[in-house]
């Protein structure tokens, strides 16, 4: 056999090996069951679970039935696709449990799934664990909003826009009663169409929505101009009153 012929023969053998190997891998995959666990209602934190969950199995097209196990104890069977079984953790002792499933194909082949290990916990433990996770997240979220609001207000002050804080963490608005801007408060009642909040200027409650920062800045500028005008008018009135009192005192000495 010539050298080119040997090279072609080696190449063909390698290709056949790849094809056969791939076919074997596919066949092995078809002979296995894939067991999964999904949460229907309850708590799932890492390997700790509590509540209602479901087994879900996928396998070859000729899969006829599946038997589900918890700690080598049969908990149910399903003979129709999609192969699924629901269970409640409260029906079993607390602690670590192992799940697996076996399947039977239409031609009588027996298949075995992967194993899943989970720790069953009580409802009170699940509630405490959830609080330990949720509360820090809420604190971080509120702190982040307050920090971002502080940074934004600091930037506005550095630009000389306004020294009145109307850009709070919950947005700013304009009171429909006195037409003055203010930052919405955390204690305001959140409703679908807005926030029922109290105006710090007039002290009245009303339903208000968050407004654009540019609108709030314009309202603050208008309010500051109005207050500046009133401040300028007050000394004039005071001076007139002082002059009147001075004239009255002088007239006493003239008599």
VMD Tcl script that draws the C-alpha trace (Angstrom):
set ca {
  {0.00 0.00 0.00}
  {1.41 3.36 -1.02}
  {2.02 6.16 1.46}
  {-0.91 8.34 0.21}
  {-3.26 5.37 0.56}
  {-2.12 4.82 4.14}
  {-2.70 8.48 4.92}
  {-6.22 8.33 3.55}
  {-6.89 5.13 5.53}
  {-5.72 6.75 8.77}
  {-7.88 9.78 8.09}
  {-10.95 7.60 7.45}
  {-10.34 5.66 10.67}
  {-10.07 8.89 12.65}
  {-13.29 10.22 11.13}
  {-15.10 6.96 11.91}
  {-13.83 7.13 15.47}
  {-15.15 10.66 15.86}
  {-18.55 9.71 14.42}
  {-18.83 6.56 16.52}
  {-17.68 8.42 19.61}
  {-20.23 11.15 19.03}
  {-22.92 8.56 18.47}
  {-21.96 6.81 21.69}
  {-22.05 10.10 23.56}
  {-25.51 10.86 22.17}
  {-26.69 7.37 23.02}
  {-25.38 7.73 26.56}
  {-27.14 11.07 26.88}
  {-30.36 9.53 25.58}
  {-30.13 6.78 28.20}
  {-30.08 9.26 31.10}
  {-32.72 11.26 32.93}
  {-32.24 14.88 33.85}
  {-33.88 15.62 37.21}
  {-34.58 19.24 38.13}
  {-36.27 20.99 41.05}
  {-38.45 24.07 40.78}
  {-40.09 26.21 43.45}
  {-43.87 26.61 43.21}
  {-44.40 28.49 46.47}
  {-42.10 29.03 49.41}
  {-38.50 29.82 50.15}
  {-35.37 28.65 48.41}
  {-32.07 30.05 49.70}
  {-29.07 28.07 48.57}
  {-29.62 24.44 49.53}
  {-32.23 25.40 52.15}
  {-35.83 25.07 50.97}
  {-39.28 25.33 52.53}
  {-42.71 25.21 50.92}
  {-44.13 23.62 47.77}
  {-41.74 22.36 45.10}
  {-41.91 20.20 41.97}
  {-39.72 17.51 40.47}
  {-39.25 17.85 36.72}
  {-37.69 15.16 34.56}
  {-36.56 15.25 30.94}
  {-35.35 12.20 29.04}
  {-35.48 10.35 25.72}
  {-38.50 10.58 23.46}
  {-39.56 7.00 24.24}
  {-39.71 7.62 28.00}
  {-42.91 5.97 29.26}
  {-42.94 6.53 33.03}
  {-40.93 8.09 35.84}
  {-40.73 7.19 39.53}
  {-39.64 9.85 42.01}
  {-37.71 9.19 45.22}
  {-36.88 11.09 48.39}
  {-34.21 9.28 50.43}
  {-34.82 6.02 48.51}
  {-38.52 6.20 49.37}
  {-40.99 6.35 46.50}
  {-43.06 9.53 46.69}
  {-44.92 9.29 43.38}
  {-45.01 8.29 39.72}
  {-45.91 9.99 36.46}
  {-46.64 8.22 33.18}
  {-47.36 11.26 31.00}
  {-45.07 13.94 29.66}
  {-44.11 16.43 30.94}
  {-43.00 14.23 33.81}
  {-43.58 16.22 36.98}
  {-44.44 15.65 40.64}
  {-45.29 18.23 43.29}
  {-44.46 17.84 46.98}
  {-44.42 19.88 50.20}
  {-41.42 20.03 52.48}
  {-43.68 20.22 55.55}
  {-44.74 16.62 54.85}
  {-41.21 15.37 55.57}
  {-38.81 15.63 58.52}
  {-36.51 18.63 58.74}
  {-32.95 18.10 57.63}
  {-30.98 17.01 54.58}
  {-32.74 14.90 51.95}
  {-31.61 13.41 48.63}
  {-33.82 13.23 45.52}
  {-33.51 11.07 42.44}
  {-35.73 9.45 39.84}
  {-35.84 6.32 37.72}
  {-37.45 5.98 34.32}
  {-38.76 3.23 32.09}
  {-38.79 3.50 28.31}
  {-41.32 1.94 25.95}
  {-38.92 -0.86 25.05}
  {-38.28 -1.71 28.72}
  {-34.98 0.12 29.34}
  {-34.44 1.37 32.89}
  {-32.91 4.81 33.31}
  {-31.54 6.61 36.37}
  {-31.38 10.34 36.97}
  {-28.90 12.56 38.70}
  {-29.23 13.16 42.45}
  {-30.17 16.44 44.14}
  {-29.56 17.21 47.82}
  {-31.51 19.85 49.73}
  {-31.99 20.83 53.37}
  {-35.61 21.09 54.55}
  {-36.11 23.97 57.00}
  {-39.11 25.15 59.01}
  {-41.33 28.07 58.09}
  {-40.05 30.18 60.99}
  {-36.44 29.56 60.00}
  {-37.24 30.43 56.40}
  {-38.90 33.67 57.52}
  {-35.94 34.71 59.65}
  {-33.48 33.85 56.89}
  {-35.48 35.89 54.41}
  {-35.53 38.88 56.77}
  {-31.78 38.62 57.29}
  {-31.36 38.94 53.53}
  {-34.14 41.40 52.68}
  {-33.58 43.96 55.47}
  {-29.93 44.71 54.56}
  {-30.95 45.03 50.91}
  {-33.67 47.55 51.83}
  {-31.25 49.50 54.03}
  {-28.66 49.59 51.26}
  {-31.29 50.67 48.71}
  {-32.61 53.50 50.91}
  {-29.08 54.55 51.83}
  {-28.13 54.60 48.16}
  {-31.09 56.82 47.31}
  {-30.28 59.20 50.16}
  {-26.63 59.33 49.14}
  {-27.45 59.96 45.49}
  {-29.90 62.69 46.53}
  {-27.26 64.30 48.74}
  {-24.70 64.22 45.93}
  {-27.21 65.70 43.48}
  {-28.16 68.50 45.88}
  {-24.51 69.19 46.60}
  {-23.87 69.52 42.88}
  {-26.74 71.96 42.54}
  {-25.43 74.03 45.43}
  {-21.96 74.17 43.91}
  {-23.51 75.47 40.70}
  {-25.42 78.13 42.63}
  {-28.81 76.83 41.58}
  {-30.59 76.64 44.91}
  {-30.01 76.06 48.61}
  {-33.52 74.72 49.22}
  {-33.72 70.94 49.11}
  {-36.65 70.01 46.92}
  {-34.94 67.04 45.24}
  {-35.43 64.41 47.92}
  {-35.01 60.66 47.66}
  {-38.74 60.36 46.93}
  {-38.84 63.17 44.40}
  {-39.90 66.77 44.63}
  {-43.24 68.38 43.90}
  {-45.18 71.66 44.07}
  {-47.98 72.11 46.59}
  {-51.31 72.66 44.79}
  {-52.52 74.75 47.75}
  {-49.72 77.34 48.10}
  {-47.78 76.68 44.88}
  {-44.49 76.26 46.73}
  {-42.03 73.42 46.01}
  {-40.96 70.83 48.56}
  {-39.37 67.38 48.74}
  {-41.81 64.53 49.22}
  {-41.43 62.73 52.54}
  {-40.83 59.09 53.39}
  {-43.91 59.05 55.63}
  {-46.24 60.16 52.84}
  {-48.91 57.67 51.84}
  {-48.10 56.04 48.50}
  {-51.15 55.78 46.26}
  {-51.52 54.61 42.67}
  {-51.68 58.09 41.15}
  {-49.25 59.83 43.52}
  {-48.19 60.40 47.11}
  {-50.50 61.85 49.76}
  {-48.11 64.20 51.54}
  {-48.04 67.29 53.76}
  {-46.66 70.59 52.51}
  {-44.11 72.05 54.99}
  {-44.97 75.60 53.87}
  {-48.74 75.76 54.33}
  {-49.17 72.58 56.41}
  {-51.94 71.19 54.18}
  {-52.19 67.63 52.88}
  {-52.72 66.90 49.20}
  {-52.09 64.27 46.54}
  {-48.88 65.18 44.71}
  {-46.72 63.65 42.00}
  {-42.98 63.88 41.51}
  {-41.97 66.64 39.09}
  {-38.99 67.20 36.84}
  {-35.94 68.76 38.56}
  {-35.92 71.70 36.13}
  {-39.52 72.55 37.04}
  {-38.64 72.38 40.73}
  {-35.58 74.59 40.30}
  {-37.69 77.19 38.49}
  {-40.28 77.09 41.29}
  {-37.57 77.50 43.92}
  {-36.11 80.47 42.06}
  {-39.53 82.11 41.84}
  {-40.14 81.50 45.54}
  {-36.75 82.96 46.46}
  {-37.40 86.05 44.34}
  {-40.78 86.54 46.01}
  {-39.23 86.18 49.46}
  {-36.43 88.59 48.53}
  {-38.99 91.16 47.39}
  {-40.91 90.82 50.64}
  {-37.69 91.16 52.62}
  {-36.81 94.37 50.81}
  {-40.24 95.82 51.49}
  {-40.19 95.10 55.21}
  {-37.25 97.38 56.11}
  {-38.94 100.25 54.26}
  {-42.08 99.83 56.34}
  {-40.00 99.62 59.47}
  {-38.11 102.77 58.62}
  {-41.36 104.68 58.07}
  {-42.62 103.51 61.43}
  {-39.37 104.55 63.10}
  {-39.58 107.99 61.51}
  {-43.14 108.40 62.78}
  {-42.13 107.46 66.32}
  {-39.15 109.84 66.15}
  {-41.35 112.72 65.01}
  {-43.79 111.93 67.81}
  {-40.99 112.00 70.37}
  {-39.61 115.27 68.98}
  {-43.03 116.87 69.17}
  {-43.17 116.05 72.88}
  {-40.01 118.03 73.53}
  {-41.25 120.98 71.46}
  {-44.30 121.45 73.68}
}
mol new
graphics top color blue
foreach p $ca { graphics top sphere $p radius 0.5 }
foreach p [lrange $ca 0 end-1] q [lrange $ca 1 end] { graphics top cylinder $p $q radius 0.2 }
display resetview
